[in-house]
Amino acid sequence: MTQSDDRLPEPTPRTPREEVRRRLLAAAAKVFAERGYADSRLDDIARVAGFTKGAVYSNFGSKQELFGALLRERSDAELTAVMAEARDSGDLGDAVHGAARLVARRIVEDTERGRLGLEFAARATRDEPTRETVAELRRAQREAASRSIAEVTRSDGRGPAVDPDLAALIVHCLTNGLSMEHLVDPGSVDAETAERALAAVLSALLGAPARD
């Protein structure tokens, strides 16, 4: 006669919180790109990620916050790449043109981000919760850009030609404008044109030598 095994089954390991967030953001990027912001549902995002809708709420709170986190993640990745380029260049002029090249390439290659950002911004003009999320996101982007501008010009030993906060606002608006112009007129506003525009403005704002 065999003795029955009364041991309880081993509990299923919980997915680490950072992994849950990563999978939710990846799923959100896919669903938002396919359906747009307005027609995307949290149920669908959770299902694609392999979780319940409760996982979305426990990590992000709302669709607005999830979307804002997605845009923030991409913006942070871009800023990290730009700063790495600036630190490696060792020259302000090279840093300016390297940054302009990276941002222009993102504008042209990541049109999904541009479309979603434009849709989200338009929605913010008539929906208060969305407006608050967009305002917080863009404020954080400008503050990060301001710190980066101050760091780059300080390392060069000359300081920016204008206040870093104002320079950050100008660059932020130019980047968003170029993204929108590329979406509606990609033949005229291509990567080369966007790079030239960004390099010209950055050179003037940061006091870097202009190049042809």
Helices and strands as residue ranges (DSSP letters): H 17-39, H 42-49, H 53-59, H 63-89, H 92-109, H 111-124, H 128-156, H 164-184, H 191-206
